[in-house]
Amino acid sequence: MKVKAVIPSFREIEFDAPDRVAVKELKEIVCREMGLEPYLTRLILDGSPLGEDEGIEVNRKDVQLRIIVDYYWARSLILWGLKAQKALRGSSALIAGAGALGCEVAENLAMLGVGKLTIVDYDLIELSNLSRMAPYDVDDLGKPKAAVLAEKLGRKHPYTSVETLEKRLEEVPRSIFLDSDVLLSCLDNLPSRIYLASIAVKYDIPMVDAGIIGYQGRVHSYIPPGGACPACVLPADQYPRLAGLRNPCTPDLGEAAMPSLPTSNKLVASIQSNEALKILLLQRRAPKRVIGEPLRQLLIIDLKYNRYTAMPVEKNRRCIVCGEGGIAEHKSIRIKVSRGDLRSPERFMDKVKRVGEFEWDDYSILIEDGPSFKRVEKDEWGRAVELARGKYIYVIFKDKPLGEYREALIKIPR
């Protein structure tokens, strides 16, 4: 018999099949020809899903079966195609914060098909959260936000891997950031936003920063290597006050903090998620005409007065992160090495020293030890390399012309 398999509005194929065929075998043929994952695909005939254990039998040679292919992301394929969708499946995003913005962003990215999400949040669910954070309910009170969000995402979106870190952002091992394709700042405090921005700038990791105050919201995308970072909009001389470092006799600004609204949460989270989507697809060379370009301005949203303003943001020379003397003024230098370069610390450093126009003075080789670092001594080299396979080694060296210490980053082959 002849079979026509159709993903509506996207693609259709025709092929010959035995007059009597098992649905499982038919699905294997369809998925092979269309490049789909069988576990993400169902076949529908005459409006009814076909069971894996069923069979199809046709007695007439002139009959053509029209099978609807119900693929998990069938509607997304119409927008950007199968290649881009599979690229999303191979991408990863780190979401800092599992509150009003973070839980919406996590849900959006899982629905879009991002393969791996890492959620960082150490806070617990409170009763007042339930009016603004859709995934949580009364049974979750007192539980960690990140763990509850991951558990619920896992049930609803089992094809997205979700990992959680129930700790402060500053306690997260550096490699977690480095293995992420995009960072999403869904944070409600300035010091953590500054820290995440410094990681993004120093290691050239794209970042989408967003926030909400009442009816108002903002979204800003940082696309390395150039451009204004998320901290460039902050006046450097006001940073201590904005960060909450003030006279203890003055009232706590937190007492007068403006709450977010579920309406503004969802709108801002949608824009932030879509910015991350653009970044992930463009990283994998999806055409700009298909997905568009990330924001090059700071988008300000005011739902009270229905105002949407895109404000140009220039790189701030006095920025506390990327400006002159900023904490991430000098980017980390990425260096590729082979397994042969790892046979000894001397051979390793010979390779590292040949990269870039730098005069080396003294240096230290470091590996991660949780959120901190451990210096690698010469007699520990072999064991340190084994522990770091698939991870990173950091070389801190003094750049003589600058008179400052710099960092080189090397990912160790598995």
Number of C-alpha atoms within 10 A of each C-alpha: 18 17 18 16 25 20 18 14 10 14 13 16 13 15 13 10 14 13 14 12 15 15 18 18 13 20 23 15 15 26 19 12 13 17 12 18 15 15 11 13 18 20 22 17 13 10 9 9 14 18 13 14 9 10 14 13 11 15 9 9 9 9 12 15 17 16 24 20 25 17 19 17 16 19 15 16 19 14 13 16 17 18 14 22 20 17 19 20 18 15 20 22 25 25 25 26 26 28 26 27 32 29 26 25 27 27 20 19 22 22 16 18 22 24 19 22 21 21 26 24 22 17 17 18 22 16 12 9 16 16 12 19 21 15 17 22 15 11 8 17 17 12 14 17 27 28 21 20 23 22 15 14 21 15 9 12 16 12 19 20 17 24 15 20 18 17 13 14 19 13 12 16 16 17 16 12 19 19 14 18 19 26 26 27 26 27 24 17 12 15 16 19 20 20 16 25 27 24 22 27 28 21 19 20 21 25 29 28 25 26 23 25 16 17 19 22 21 21 23 27 26 28 21 16 15 11 18 26 30 29 25 21 14 16 13 18 11 9 16 11 11 16 13 15 9 12 9 8 6 7 10 12 11 8 7 8 10 13 11 18 17 17 12 24 26 20 16 24 27 17 19 29 23 19 23 24 22 18 25 23 23 19 14 14 11 20 13 12 8 14 18 14 13 19 19 17 18 21 19 20 21 17 15 10 9 10 10 14 13 15 12 11 16 13 16 20 16 16 25 22 28 27 20 14 13 15 19 21 17 19 19 20 17 15 14 13 14 12 11 9 17 18 13 15 19 12 13 16 15 12 16 19 15 9 13 9 8 15 13 13 11 11 15 14 20 19 19 19 11 12 12 13 15 14 15 19 12 12 10 11 16 14 10 19 23 13 14 16 13 12 19 20 21 22 20 17 20 18 18 13 9 10 9 10 15 17 20 18 18 18 19 21 16 10
